[in-house]
């Protein structure tokens, strides 16, 4: 009976950890939402932009390669900081906190 506990515990931990990880679609939604906010889109323009953005291929960098999750997070935090017009130390503090969040 004791030998059964460890595998069951490991399976339980794996299943629980998957619930906390953001999916690629959630990351894409966050990025598209930040981009729409940065462009100050509202109403039908925002809906059209979000639809196009979410249907688009994954974001890519200058080399044409897909962005890593960290790069996506950086892009989202940067767009949010831009919409809040943060500069100097306030921007550094915001970016630090934003990038630490999961």
ABEGO torsion letter per residue (X at the ends): XAAAAAAAAAAAAAAAAAAABBBAAAAAAAAAAAAAAAAGBBEAAAAAAAAAAAABBBBBBAAGBBBBAAAAAAAAAAAAAAAAGBBEAAAAAAAAAAAABX
